[in-house]
Every structure is written in structure tokens, then in C-alpha cells.
């Protein structure tokens, strides 16, 4: 499929445009009624077909004379349990190189899905084509459009180690099964938020299978229970992001400045957070709350979509809303891991800063300058790696970006991703300091 074939491909898919974001109760009811597997697949495809080389199931393959350097397609990869599968987007070079770097695997955050990376996929696809390798985006088991098995842990509530181990295993085992099914020897994991936490957990359990870690605003790093401010987030109306933005090494002064801003936001937290803390400890999830509103759910999601994704075009915002709505209204599953892995306030019950020193691979931490994840955790992790003999840790800050660094400032994020993917695994002994 050539890069110039995107229009004909879109026409051939015959997908209707995403519905308007519901602003009335009746519209919300209609959206709720139409939600399901079919609309979920369509909503994801509306995002993925922005890739000019995306091949819809049943479409004609690229011709030899006009083949793109990379081809993309989505599929369900079956795991060992016949009822389990991981929804997967594969972007593969049509001319593999014998000297190709290990493939990169994008892993989304809590309750999200691979479609959240739609603005990063073109740059990563181009990288795969030029390097003769592959890039995959995967939905975690129990999230996105992957299988939604029942999630439960057998450990008692007071057995924190047991709860953490079981919850991590739910995701780690499925990723390892996926790796074997895909025939991959090693991978570079690019994980956002909870996906970053789980990427570290996977690398600790399967150290020979991970080439590098690139962690985008990772959750669960510091041990300080007051180190995160979940309500603090970038105001999309004042991002000021431009194509001239560049990632910068995150210096000690910038870490201090970000911490000061977070502390100010923490003091403004409402008493309603106590209610959320209670629900958290009872095993509820934010998505369960949305689903419990039934017909009002699409409207609530619409309010979030229109506020959070104001930097997107109108068509992109509608597409994102439809995508988020469908994966949110699907059966609850992996989302129930959250109270086992993270305590209220989103700090880890078993912080990664206390475990990460065992890694012998390059680890890159990336934060937004309006992030609510604590950069001190990344700073201390880089130092612990250095003390353990691993000087290949790095930290960066993305300007005009919040927790969703890859979505808030995609140009700067994409430049950094390609840079880090191309960085030799043994180059440079750098830390957080500028």
C-alpha cells in the first residue's frame, strides 16, 4: 500500500464518521445503545487508518512495484488460554534488515488502549521502515480491545506482597505469552503511566527479553505517598506547544520547580478525595463508576473528551471520544488491578525505585513540565541505577505537556522516541542532570 493510497483505503473501508459527542441525555442514550464490539473495532480503525499504510482486514496487499517501506495491520494474538488474546497493531518493515534493532512495543496506561498513541504511530512507523524492524502497539489483557477475563487475586487484603505479585503476574504473563507467539527475542518497551510500571515489572522478571525501557510519565516509581497529585493536569487550552519545542534533560532545578507546583496543587485538593480513597480501597475503579451511570455514561465521557483533547481537530476529538467510550463501557477486567498495585494517591504499594537497581539495561524516564507524576522518583531511580553500575539511565522533560506527554506534545515526544530508540544500548553515562 503506497503512502498515496490513504484516500482510497478510507473509502474502501466505508466506515461511517464518528458520531457527534453527546450533549443531551437522548444523544447519550443512543451512544450507549450503539456501543459494543463492532463499534469498538470501528472506533479504533478510525484512528489507525490515519496511517497511510494501514491495511484493513480484507484489503489488497501492497504491490511489489509500489510497496511502502512499512505495512501496518491489526489482529488478535491468541494466548495460551483459548479465551485470552491481546489486541495488537503491527507496523512491520517490508524490507527487514539483518542489522535491525530490536522491535519496539508500545504499552498504554491504565484503562486506555493502543489508539491513544495514534499521533505517535506515523513517526514510529517511519522509524521501523528505515531501520528494517517492527513497532507493535498492544492492549494489555483486560483493557482496550483485548480479552476481558475476570480479574481477581487470592491473596488476603493484608498480604500486600501477595496482592502485588498476583496483580503484576496477570499482565506480565500475558505479555510474555504474546512475545513467544510473536517470535520476538528481545524488545524495547515504551510504557506510559501504569504501562511504564508494568514494563519495569516485566523487565525485572524477564531481564534477557528487554533491550531498553522508555518510560513515559511512569506510575508507581517513588515511595512517597504524597508524591502525586491526580487532579493536577495540563490545561489543553494553554499548552503553547509548537513544533519548535525540544525535550530537555531534566535538571535538579527543574525537578524542584515541578515539585513546588505540585505541592501548591495538592493543597487545593477537595475533601471529595476522601470519598475516592474509600472507593479505591474497596476495589472500585473510575470506569466502574462511569458504567454504573448507564445512559449518562457517554455524556460523562464526552465532557472529558471535549475538555482533555481540545488540542485535536474536531474529527480527531470525535474519533477519540468514540474510542474511549467503547473501551470504557466494555466489561470491567484488568482495571481492577489498580487497588492492588497502587495505594490511594497513585503511589505504588511496592515502589519501583526500590527494585529498579537490578536492571542492567538503558532506562529513560520522560515527564511533562505539567506532569502530576513525581519526577523525584525518576531522579532517584537513575541514581540507584548508577550506584549499581548501570550508568545508562536518562531523564527528559517534554515542554507544554502533562501526564499524557505523548499526546500533549507529540512532535517533541516523537523526536525523543526516535532519538532514544536509535541510541546504542551502551552509549553515554548520563543521569538526570542537565
N, C-alpha and C positions, 0 to 999 in steps of 0.2 A: 504494500500500500504506500503510495508516494505521499509526500507531505502536502501535495496539492490536491489530494483526493478527499479532504475533510468534508467539503460541502456535499459531495455525492454520497459519502458514507452516512452523514447525518440524515440525508434524505432517505437513504435506503433503510435506515433503522425505523423510520416512521414513528418515532416517539412523540407523543403529544407534549407540548411545553408544560413546564411545571405549573401547577395551579397557583392562583393568587394566594398570598399569605392571608389566612382567615382573620378578619377584623370584626366579625359578628358571630353570635352564637350559632346561627344557622349554617354559616360557612364552616365553622369549626366542626359541627356535626357531620357535614358532608365529607370533610377531610378525614375525620375519624372513621367513617364508614368505608372509605375507599382505601384505607391503609391495609397493608398486607404484603405477602411475599412478592407478588407480581409488581406492585407499585414500588416496593423497596428496591427491587432489581432495576426498575426503570429509573428511579431517582439516582441511584449510583451511576448508571450508564450516562445520564445527562451530564454528570461531572467528568466521567472518564473519556467521553467521546470528544472532549476538547483536545485530546491528544490526536494529532493528525494521523498517526499510525496505529490507532486503536482498532482492532479487528473484532467486530461484533460476531458472536456465535452464528455461523451460517454464512458469513460474508466471504467473498472470494479472497484468497491469499494474494500476496504481492507477486507481481510478475518478475521474472529474473532480470529483465532489462531495466526495470524501473523500481527495483526494490529499495525500500527505506533502509538506512543503516540499523534501524531498530524496529521491532514489531511488538505491539502490546496486546494482551488479551487477558480476560478474567476467567476464573474457573473455581470450582470447589475441589480442594485436595482432601481426599478421604484419609482418615487416620486409622489407628488400629481398631478402635471401636467402630463398627459399621454405622453407628448413628452419629459419629463425630466427624466433622470436617471443618477446614479453615478456608474461608473466602480469600482468594488470592488474586492479585493483579501482578502479572509478569511482564516486564519490559526487557526483551532479550535482543542482543546484537545479532543481526543476520549474518555477520561475518565474525565469528568468535576468534579471539586472538589467543595463541598459545602462551602469551605472556600477560594475559588479562589479570587484573587484580581480582580478589575475591568479590563475589556479588554483595550488593548492599540490600539490607532488609529494613523497610520502614515499619515501625510498630507504634500504633496510635496510643493515645491516653485513655483514661477512664471513661467508659461509656461512649466513646467516639467510634470512628471507623476509618478505613483507608481513604475514603472520599475526602476527609479533612485535608489531605495532602495534595489536592488537585492543582494547586498553584505551584507546587514544587516538582510535580511529576515531569513536566516538559524538560526542565534543566537536568534532572537526574536521568531521564531517558536519553537525552543528548550525550551525557557522560557515558552511559552504558554503550551507546553506539560507537563513540570514539575510542573507547578502551577495549571494545570487543568482549564485554562482560554482560551481566544482567543486574537489574534492580527489581526487587519484589516489594510489594506492599501487602501486608497481611492483617486480617481482622483476628484479634485474639479470640480464643474459644470462649463462647458465651457472650460475645459482644459483636457489634457491627452486623454483618450478614453471615457470620459463621454459625455453626450449630449452637443451639441454646439448651444444653443439658441442665438438669437440676444441679444447683451448686449447694454443697453442704460440707461442713467439716465435722469430724467425730470428736476432736479434742474438746475438753471442757473449757468453759469460759476463762477460768483462772490459769489454764495451761497456755500461756502466751506463745512459747516456743513451738508447741504443737500446732496451734492455730496458724501461726505464720508459715510453718513448714507445709502444712496441708494446702493452704491457700496459694502459696507460691507454686507448689507442685502441680496444681490444677492447670496453670498456664505454661509452666516450664516443660512439663512432659508433652503437652500438645505441640509446642514449638519444636521440640527435639524430634518428635514423630514426623512433623512436617518436613524438617530438614532432611531426614532419611528418605522420605518419599520423594523429595525433590532432587536427591542425589548430590547434595552440596557437602563439600568437605569442610570449608570454613566460611564465615560470613562476617561482614561488618554490620553491626546492629545500630540503627538510628532510632532511638526511642524517645517519645515525648511523654513527659509527666509520669503517670503510672507505668507507661511503656518503657520509660527510662529506668525506673526502679526494677521492673521485671527483666529488662535487658541485663542489668548488673547481676541479678539473681541467677539468670541463665548462664552468664559467663563464669560465675563462681562455681556452678555445678558442672559445667562442660567447658573448661578453660581452653581446651585444644580446638574447639569449634568456633571460637570468636577471634577474628583478626583485629578488630578495633571496636571501640564503643564511642558513639557520638550521642551525647545525652542532651536533649532539648528541654530546658526547664524541668529537670527530673524531680519527681516526688520522692519523699522518704529518705533524703540524704542526711540532714542534720539530726541531732538528738534533742535539740531544744524544743520543748512542747509549745513554746510561744514564738517560734521562728517563722510561722506562716500567717498570712492574713488573707483567707479565702475570698473576702469581699473586695480586696484590692485588685483592680484590673484596669487595663488601659482603656481610656475613653477613645473609641474609634474616631470620634469627631475631631480630636485634637492630636492625632498621631503625628502629623507633619512629615510622614515618611516620604522620601524621594529616592530616585534612582542613584543619587549621589551618596546615599548612606553607605557606610562601610562598617563591618564588625570591628571591634577594637578589643585588645587584650583587657581583661577586667582587672584593673589595678586595685590596690588596697584602699585608696581614697574613694574610688567609685563604689566599692563594696560598702564602705562606711556610709556614703551618701544614700545608697539604696536602702540600707538598714534603717537610717533615720526616717526616711519617707514611710517605710513600712510600719515603724513604731507609731508614727502620727496617725496612720490609718487604723491601726489596732485600737487606739484609744477611742475611736469613733464607732467601734462595733456596737451594735444594738443588743439589748437584752434578749432579743429573739434568738440569739445564738445559743442560749441555754437550752431552748426547746430543740434546736437542731442537734445539739450534743446528746440529749436524751434519746432522740430518734436514732442517731448514729449508733449509740451503744446497744440499742435494741435490735440492730441489724437491718434497719430500713435503708433505702437508697433514695437519692433525689429523683431517680427515674420512676421508682415505685410510687412516690408522691404524685408525680405528674400523671401516671397511668390511673391512679385512684380517682382523678377528677373526671375520668371518662370523656364525655363530649367536649369538656373545656380544654382537654389536653392540647390539641392542635393550636388553639388560640394562645395558650401559655407559651408554647414553643415558638409561636410566631412573634410574640413580644420579645423573646430572647434573640431570635434571628434578626429582626429588624434593628435591634439596638446594637448587637455584637458585631454584625457583619456589614456595618454601614459603609465600609471602605470598598465593598464589592459592587459590581454593576447590579442593576435591577434583576437581570436574568440570573446572574450568579447567586444573588441573595435568595431568589425563589427556589433555585435548584438546591441550595444548601438547606433551606428550610424543609423542603420535601424530604431530603435525605435524612436530616436529623429527626424529623417527625417519625419516619418509618422505623428507624433503628431504635428510637426511644420507646415507641409503643409496642415493640416486639416483646416476647416473653422475657421476663427477668431471669438472669442466669449469672454470668460472671461478675456482674455489678455488685453482687452480694459479698464479694471478696473484701470490699473496702474496709469494713469494720474489723476484719481480722488482720489486715496488713497495716492499716493506718489508724491511729487514735484520733479523736476529735481534734480539729485544727490541722489535720492532714500531715502530721509528723508520724514517722514510722514507729511501729512498736519494736522493731529491731532495726535501728538506723543503719543505712548503708555505709556511713562514714566509719563505722566500727568494723566493717567487713571488707571494704574495698581494697585494703592494702595487699590482699592475697593475689590481686590481678597483676599480670606481667605484660600487659598489652597497652597500647596507647589509649588513653581515655580523654575525651574532650567534653567539657561542660559548657553549655551555652545558656545564657539568661537574657531576658529582655530588660531594658532600662526602666520599665514599669512593671516588672515581674512581682508576683506575690510569693514565689518560691525563694527561700533564703539562700543567697549566694555564698554565705559563710560556710554552708555545708560543702559546696563545691571547692571553695578555697582550702578548707581543712582536708578534704579528700585528696586534692592534688599534693598537698604537703605530706600526707601519710603515704601516698604512693612513692614520693621522692625518698622519704626516710626508709622505705622498704626496698630501695634500689631501683625503682621504676621512675625515671625522670621524664617520661613521655606523657605527662598529664598537661592539659591546657585548659584555660578558661577564656571565654569570649563574652562580650555583651553586644546585643543587637539593638541599635538605636531605634526609638519610636516603636517599641514593641512591648507587649505584656507577656502573659503566660503562654499564649499561642504565638510564639516567636515566628514560627514558620508561616503563619497566616497573616500576622500583623505587618510584617515587612519581608515579603517573600523574596524580593530582589537581593537584599543583603544576606538573607538566610541561604538562598541558593548559591550565592558566590562562596559563602563559607563552607557549605556542604561539599561542593566540588573541590575546594582547596583541601579540606581535611581528608576526603576520600583519596586524593592524589598524594597526600603526604606520606612518604615512605615510613613504614612501621617503626624504623629505628632512627628516625631523623630528629635532631634537636632535643635538647634537655631544657624544656621551658616550663614555667609554672604560671600562676595567676598574675604575677607582677608584670606591669607594662614595661 
